[in-house]
């Protein structure tokens, strides 16, 4: 055990002291900051405030109604003009308008509105604001014609039917947030398995090529060397993600306190608060850590076995690791199904089988436990993943023991299986 701890310590300290580790650890929070503040800046400054000329032939789009609509929404401005349609169409841009609207005389007097076009010489990105204002004025005119007073108008405008699917087992869950959270956490584990799994394979290949492994196996067993390397790299990955989580929460608290004077920032912070309030964060973090470590140990064992079997030829390593990569990619395919229907048979079994459970289960967990994910499915998945890792560590250890000291020969999967079961 002491020898394994020494290998873990060596692997961990060697990697965290590398410049690449420091750069990537700092780069993520900087990119996160750029995303948050960039979104807020674009939301605050990026939209163009439209100025639309309104030529009213009906006599119902009064200045009072237009001013009231303008006061409600600042994304665009409606301006009543008194010109001929031909003159307005010819000179609207020279007069500082982004577009114009002509309200025909026969627009009112019927409950079915005529088609009204916003005419411009370019695409108007915030035309929805203009459409909303015109509809507001239109409704006001119709309410007046029908004799509906302002109080009843407000009651009608506020009367909306909101339809939302509620999971009675997990009443706090939100389908959209759960789907997004499942995608992010599942994709992070996918990223971990590919990137850090490849690091295990490359590290083993490097030690074998430089003959370092020959020296080390004279003091420790090959299995101890493999386990120490896997756990050491897992500790590096976990440290990096813990630092990222701390950075994210620090940035969230900073932006939360500084969002009072920035409406766009307040929207971003409000959305983040909605996400945090609808999720069981401690449960999510615990399961993420479990499936991250379980999935990493499971796949890193296979990557270590491949690294021990090949020489310095990277193409040979890529050829042998291709089936493993395809399994991980297949798990992402099931993840997309689980995001839409977390109780479908393929999502359920994908979250139980160890080859895909680290990714797929994280897509189901945000929907709620025990509603969407019954306890028996969760515990079965966790138990099989632990058992799968132990078997894979034994299986890979047998290959590692033979392959780490073999040079020159190009192995096949058939030969590697013979090493494992001989």
C-alpha positions as CSV (number, residue, x, y, z in Angstrom):
1,X,0.0,0.0,0.0
2,X,2.9,2.4,0.8
3,X,4.4,1.8,-2.6
4,X,1.1,2.6,-4.3
5,X,0.8,5.8,-2.3
6,X,4.3,6.8,-3.4
7,X,3.4,6.2,-7.0
8,X,0.2,8.3,-6.6
9,X,2.2,11.1,-4.9
10,X,4.8,11.1,-7.7
11,X,2.2,11.1,-10.5
12,X,0.1,13.8,-8.8
13,X,2.9,16.2,-8.0
14,X,4.6,15.7,-11.4
15,X,1.4,16.7,-13.3
16,X,0.1,19.5,-11.1
17,X,3.5,21.3,-11.3
18,X,3.3,21.3,-15.1
19,X,2.7,24.7,-16.8
20,X,-0.1,23.1,-18.9
21,X,-2.1,22.2,-15.7
22,X,-1.8,25.7,-14.3
23,X,-2.8,27.3,-17.6
24,X,-5.8,25.1,-18.2
25,X,-7.0,25.4,-14.5
26,X,-6.9,29.2,-14.8
27,X,-8.2,29.3,-18.4
28,X,-11.6,27.8,-17.6
29,X,-12.7,30.4,-15.0
30,X,-11.4,33.2,-17.3
31,X,-13.5,31.8,-20.2
32,X,-16.5,31.5,-17.8
33,X,-16.0,35.1,-16.8
34,X,-15.9,36.1,-20.4
35,X,-19.1,34.2,-21.1
36,X,-21.0,35.8,-18.2
37,X,-19.8,39.4,-18.7
38,X,-19.9,39.0,-22.5
39,X,-23.5,37.8,-22.4
40,X,-24.4,40.7,-20.2
41,X,-22.5,43.2,-22.4
42,X,-24.1,42.0,-25.6
43,X,-27.5,42.0,-23.9
44,X,-27.0,45.6,-22.8
45,X,-25.2,47.0,-25.8
46,X,-25.7,44.6,-28.7
47,X,-29.3,45.3,-29.5
48,X,-30.1,48.1,-31.9
49,X,-32.9,50.4,-30.8
50,X,-35.3,50.6,-33.8
51,X,-37.1,53.7,-34.8
52,X,-40.2,52.9,-36.8
53,X,-42.4,55.4,-38.6
54,X,-46.2,54.8,-38.3
55,X,-48.5,56.2,-40.9
56,X,-52.0,55.7,-39.5
57,X,-54.9,56.0,-42.0
58,X,-57.4,54.5,-39.5
59,X,-57.3,57.4,-37.1
60,X,-57.3,54.9,-34.2
61,X,-53.5,54.7,-33.5
62,X,-53.4,57.9,-31.5
63,X,-50.4,59.6,-30.0
64,X,-51.5,58.7,-26.5
65,X,-51.6,55.0,-27.4
66,X,-48.3,55.1,-29.2
67,X,-46.6,56.9,-26.3
68,X,-48.0,54.4,-23.9
69,X,-46.6,51.5,-25.9
70,X,-43.2,53.2,-26.2
71,X,-43.0,53.7,-22.5
72,X,-43.6,50.0,-21.9
73,X,-40.8,48.7,-24.1
74,X,-37.6,50.6,-24.8
75,X,-36.2,48.2,-27.4
76,X,-37.9,50.2,-30.2
77,X,-39.7,53.5,-30.8
78,X,-42.8,54.1,-32.8
79,X,-43.2,57.6,-34.2
80,X,-46.5,58.8,-35.8
81,X,-45.9,60.6,-39.1
82,X,-48.2,62.6,-41.4
83,X,-47.0,61.8,-45.0
84,X,-48.2,60.1,-48.1
85,X,-47.3,56.4,-48.4
86,X,-45.1,57.1,-51.5
87,X,-43.2,59.9,-49.8
88,X,-42.6,57.8,-46.7
89,X,-41.4,54.7,-48.6
90,X,-39.0,56.9,-50.6
91,X,-37.4,58.9,-47.8
92,X,-37.9,57.0,-44.5
93,X,-34.2,56.1,-44.2
94,X,-33.1,59.7,-44.9
95,X,-35.4,60.9,-42.1
96,X,-33.7,58.6,-39.6
97,X,-36.2,55.7,-39.5
98,X,-35.2,52.0,-39.7
99,X,-38.5,51.0,-41.2
100,X,-42.1,52.1,-41.5
101,X,-45.6,50.7,-41.0
102,X,-48.7,51.8,-42.8
103,X,-52.0,51.2,-40.9
104,X,-54.8,51.0,-43.6
105,X,-58.1,52.7,-43.0
106,X,-60.0,49.4,-43.0
107,X,-57.8,47.9,-40.2
108,X,-60.4,48.6,-37.5
109,X,-64.1,47.9,-37.7
110,X,-63.6,44.2,-37.9
111,X,-62.5,41.6,-35.3
112,X,-60.1,40.0,-37.8
113,X,-57.1,42.3,-38.3
114,X,-55.6,42.9,-41.7
115,X,-52.1,41.9,-42.4
116,X,-49.7,44.7,-41.4
117,X,-46.2,44.8,-42.8
118,X,-43.1,46.4,-41.2
119,X,-41.2,47.5,-44.3
120,X,-37.4,48.1,-44.2
121,X,-34.4,47.8,-46.5
122,X,-32.6,45.4,-44.1
123,X,-33.4,42.6,-41.6
124,X,-34.6,44.0,-38.3
125,X,-33.2,42.0,-35.4
126,X,-35.6,43.4,-32.8
127,X,-38.8,43.5,-34.9
128,X,-40.6,41.4,-32.3
129,X,-40.6,44.5,-30.1
130,X,-42.4,46.5,-32.8
131,X,-44.9,43.7,-33.4
132,X,-45.6,43.5,-29.7
133,X,-46.3,47.2,-29.5
134,X,-48.6,47.2,-32.5
135,X,-50.5,44.3,-31.0
136,X,-50.8,46.1,-27.7
137,X,-52.3,49.2,-29.5
138,X,-54.5,46.9,-31.6
139,X,-55.9,45.2,-28.5
140,X,-56.5,48.5,-26.8
141,X,-58.6,49.7,-29.8
142,X,-60.6,46.5,-29.8
143,X,-61.3,46.6,-26.1
144,X,-62.6,50.1,-26.5
145,X,-64.9,49.1,-29.4
146,X,-66.3,46.2,-27.3
147,X,-66.8,48.5,-24.3
148,X,-64.3,46.7,-22.1
149,X,-63.0,49.0,-19.4
150,X,-59.3,49.2,-18.3
151,X,-59.8,47.0,-15.2
152,X,-61.3,44.2,-17.3
153,X,-58.6,44.7,-19.9
154,X,-55.9,44.1,-17.3
155,X,-57.7,41.0,-16.1
156,X,-57.9,39.6,-19.7
157,X,-54.2,40.5,-20.3
158,X,-53.1,38.8,-17.1
159,X,-55.2,35.7,-17.7
160,X,-52.8,33.2,-19.2
161,X,-52.8,29.4,-19.1
162,X,-49.4,28.0,-18.3
163,X,-49.0,24.3,-19.0
164,X,-46.1,22.6,-17.3
165,X,-45.4,18.9,-16.9
166,X,-44.9,18.1,-13.2
167,X,-43.3,15.0,-11.8
168,X,-45.3,14.1,-8.7
169,X,-42.4,12.2,-7.3
170,X,-40.0,15.1,-7.7
171,X,-42.0,18.3,-7.6
172,X,-39.0,20.5,-7.5
173,X,-37.6,19.3,-10.9
174,X,-37.7,21.5,-14.0
175,X,-37.5,19.6,-17.3
176,X,-35.6,22.3,-19.2
177,X,-33.0,22.8,-16.4
178,X,-32.7,19.1,-15.8
179,X,-32.1,18.4,-19.5
180,X,-29.4,21.2,-19.7
181,X,-27.8,20.1,-16.5
182,X,-27.8,16.5,-17.6
183,X,-26.1,17.4,-20.9
184,X,-23.4,19.5,-19.2
185,X,-22.5,16.9,-16.5
186,X,-22.7,14.0,-19.0
187,X,-20.5,15.9,-21.5
188,X,-18.0,16.8,-18.8
189,X,-17.6,13.1,-17.9
190,X,-17.2,12.3,-21.6
191,X,-14.5,14.9,-21.8
192,X,-12.8,13.5,-18.7
193,X,-12.8,9.9,-20.0
194,X,-11.3,10.8,-23.4
195,X,-8.8,13.4,-22.3
196,X,-7.5,12.0,-19.0
197,X,-7.9,8.4,-20.2
198,X,-5.6,9.3,-23.1
199,X,-3.2,10.8,-20.6
200,X,-3.0,7.5,-18.7
201,X,-2.2,5.7,-22.0
202,X,0.4,8.3,-23.0
203,X,2.0,8.2,-19.6
204,X,2.4,4.4,-19.6
205,X,3.7,4.6,-23.2
206,X,6.3,7.2,-22.2
207,X,7.5,5.3,-19.2
208,X,7.8,2.1,-21.3
209,X,9.6,3.9,-24.2
210,X,12.1,5.5,-21.8
211,X,12.7,2.2,-20.0
212,X,11.5,3.9,-16.7
213,X,9.0,1.1,-16.2
214,X,11.7,-1.6,-16.2
215,X,13.4,0.2,-13.3
216,X,10.1,0.7,-11.4
217,X,8.8,-2.9,-11.8
218,X,12.0,-4.1,-10.1
219,X,10.7,-2.4,-6.9
220,X,6.9,-2.6,-7.3
221,X,4.5,-5.0,-8.8
222,X,3.2,-4.1,-12.3
223,X,-0.4,-4.0,-10.9
224,X,0.6,-1.6,-8.2
225,X,2.3,0.6,-10.8
226,X,-0.8,0.7,-12.9
227,X,-3.2,1.4,-10.0
228,X,-0.9,4.1,-8.7
229,X,-0.7,5.9,-12.0
230,X,-4.5,5.7,-12.6
231,X,-5.4,7.0,-9.1
232,X,-2.7,9.7,-9.4
233,X,-4.1,11.1,-12.7
234,X,-7.6,10.8,-11.3
235,X,-6.5,12.9,-8.3
236,X,-5.2,15.5,-10.8
237,X,-8.5,15.6,-12.7
238,X,-10.5,15.8,-9.5
239,X,-8.4,18.6,-8.2
240,X,-8.8,20.6,-11.4
241,X,-12.6,20.2,-11.3
242,X,-12.9,21.1,-7.7
243,X,-10.9,24.3,-8.3
244,X,-13.2,25.0,-11.3
245,X,-16.3,24.5,-9.1
246,X,-14.9,26.8,-6.4
247,X,-14.2,29.4,-9.1
248,X,-17.7,29.1,-10.5
249,X,-19.3,29.7,-7.2
250,X,-17.0,32.6,-6.4
251,X,-17.8,34.2,-9.7
252,X,-21.5,33.6,-9.2
253,X,-21.4,35.4,-5.8
254,X,-19.4,38.3,-7.2
255,X,-21.8,38.8,-10.2
256,X,-24.8,38.4,-7.9
257,X,-23.7,41.3,-5.7
258,X,-22.7,43.4,-8.7
259,X,-25.8,42.9,-10.9
260,X,-28.1,45.5,-9.3
261,X,-27.2,48.2,-11.8
262,X,-27.1,46.1,-14.9
263,X,-30.4,44.7,-16.2
264,X,-28.8,42.2,-18.5
265,X,-26.5,40.9,-15.7
266,X,-29.5,40.7,-13.4
267,X,-31.2,38.4,-16.0
268,X,-28.1,36.1,-16.2
269,X,-27.9,36.0,-12.4
270,X,-31.7,35.3,-12.1
271,X,-31.3,32.4,-14.5
272,X,-28.4,31.0,-12.5
273,X,-30.5,31.3,-9.3
274,X,-33.4,29.4,-11.0
275,X,-31.0,26.6,-11.9
276,X,-29.5,26.4,-8.4
277,X,-32.9,26.5,-6.7
278,X,-34.4,23.7,-8.8
279,X,-31.5,21.3,-8.4
280,X,-30.3,19.2,-5.4
281,X,-26.8,20.6,-5.6
282,X,-25.1,18.4,-2.9
283,X,-26.7,15.3,-4.3
284,X,-25.7,16.2,-7.9
285,X,-22.1,17.0,-6.9
286,X,-21.8,13.7,-4.9
287,X,-23.1,11.6,-7.8
288,X,-21.0,13.5,-10.3
289,X,-17.9,12.8,-8.3
290,X,-18.9,9.1,-7.9
291,X,-19.6,8.6,-11.6
292,X,-16.6,10.7,-12.6
293,X,-14.2,8.5,-10.5
294,X,-16.0,5.2,-11.3
295,X,-16.0,5.9,-15.0
296,X,-12.5,7.1,-15.0
297,X,-11.1,4.1,-13.1
298,X,-13.1,1.8,-15.4
299,X,-11.9,3.3,-18.7
300,X,-8.4,4.3,-17.5
301,X,-7.7,0.7,-16.7
302,X,-8.3,-0.2,-20.3
303,X,-6.2,2.8,-21.6
304,X,-3.4,1.7,-19.3
305,X,-3.5,-1.8,-20.6
306,X,-3.3,-0.5,-24.2
307,X,-0.4,1.8,-23.3
308,X,1.5,-1.1,-21.8
309,X,1.0,-3.3,-24.9
310,X,2.2,-0.9,-27.6
311,X,5.5,0.8,-28.2
312,X,6.1,4.4,-29.2
313,X,3.9,4.1,-32.3
314,X,0.9,6.4,-31.7
315,X,-1.0,5.0,-34.7
316,X,-0.8,1.6,-33.1
317,X,-2.2,3.0,-29.8
318,X,-5.0,4.8,-31.6
319,X,-5.9,1.6,-33.5
320,X,-6.2,-0.4,-30.3
321,X,-8.0,2.3,-28.4
322,X,-10.6,2.9,-31.2
323,X,-13.1,0.4,-29.8
324,X,-13.0,2.1,-26.4
325,X,-13.5,5.5,-28.0
326,X,-16.5,4.3,-29.9
327,X,-18.1,2.9,-26.7
328,X,-17.7,6.3,-25.1
329,X,-19.2,8.1,-28.2
330,X,-22.1,5.6,-28.1
331,X,-22.8,6.7,-24.5
332,X,-23.1,10.3,-25.7
333,X,-25.7,9.1,-28.3
334,X,-27.7,7.5,-25.4
335,X,-27.2,10.7,-23.4
336,X,-29.1,12.7,-26.0
337,X,-32.0,10.2,-25.8
338,X,-32.0,10.3,-22.0
339,X,-32.2,14.1,-22.0
340,X,-35.5,13.9,-23.9
341,X,-37.0,10.8,-22.3
342,X,-35.1,9.8,-19.1
343,X,-37.4,6.8,-18.4
344,X,-37.1,5.2,-21.8
345,X,-35.7,1.6,-21.8
346,X,-32.5,2.6,-23.6
347,X,-31.9,5.4,-21.1
348,X,-32.6,3.2,-18.1
349,X,-30.3,0.4,-19.3
350,X,-27.7,2.8,-20.5
351,X,-27.5,4.3,-17.0
352,X,-27.1,0.8,-15.5
353,X,-24.5,-0.9,-17.7
354,X,-21.0,0.2,-16.6
355,X,-19.8,0.9,-20.1
356,X,-22.2,3.8,-20.5
357,X,-23.6,4.5,-17.0
358,X,-21.0,7.2,-16.0
359,X,-22.3,9.4,-18.8
360,X,-26.0,8.4,-19.2
361,X,-26.9,8.3,-15.5
362,X,-25.8,12.0,-15.1
363,X,-28.4,12.8,-17.8
364,X,-31.2,11.2,-15.7
365,X,-30.2,12.3,-12.2
366,X,-31.2,16.0,-12.5
367,X,-34.8,14.9,-13.3
368,X,-35.1,13.7,-9.8
369,X,-34.5,10.8,-7.4
370,X,-36.5,8.6,-6.6
371,X,-39.1,9.8,-9.2
372,X,-37.4,9.5,-12.5
373,X,-34.5,7.4,-11.2
374,X,-35.7,4.9,-8.6
375,X,-33.4,4.0,-5.8
376,X,-33.0,0.4,-7.1
377,X,-31.8,1.6,-10.4
378,X,-29.3,4.1,-8.8
379,X,-27.9,1.5,-6.4
380,X,-27.7,-1.2,-9.1
381,X,-25.9,1.2,-11.4
382,X,-23.4,2.2,-8.7
383,X,-22.8,-1.4,-7.6
384,X,-22.2,-2.6,-11.2
385,X,-19.8,0.3,-11.8
386,X,-17.8,-0.5,-8.8
387,X,-17.8,-4.2,-9.7
388,X,-17.0,-3.3,-13.3
389,X,-14.0,-1.2,-12.2
390,X,-12.6,-4.0,-10.0
391,X,-13.0,-6.6,-12.8
392,X,-11.5,-4.2,-15.4
393,X,-8.6,-3.4,-13.0
394,X,-7.9,-7.1,-12.7
395,X,-8.3,-7.7,-16.4
396,X,-6.1,-4.7,-17.4
397,X,-3.5,-5.6,-14.7
398,X,-3.0,-9.0,-16.3
399,X,-2.3,-7.3,-19.7
400,X,-0.2,-4.6,-18.1
401,X,2.0,-7.2,-16.3
402,X,2.9,-8.8,-19.6
403,X,2.9,-5.9,-21.9
404,X,4.9,-3.4,-19.9
405,X,8.1,-5.5,-20.4
406,X,7.4,-6.5,-24.0
407,X,9.1,-4.6,-26.8
408,X,9.1,-4.7,-30.6
409,X,6.1,-6.9,-31.2
410,X,2.8,-5.4,-32.3
411,X,0.0,-7.0,-30.2
412,X,-3.6,-7.6,-31.2
413,X,-6.7,-7.7,-29.1
414,X,-6.7,-11.5,-29.4
415,X,-3.1,-11.7,-28.0
416,X,-4.0,-9.3,-25.2
417,X,-7.0,-11.4,-24.2
418,X,-4.6,-14.4,-24.0
419,X,-2.4,-12.4,-21.6
420,X,-5.3,-11.6,-19.4
421,X,-6.7,-15.2,-19.1
422,X,-3.6,-17.3,-19.2
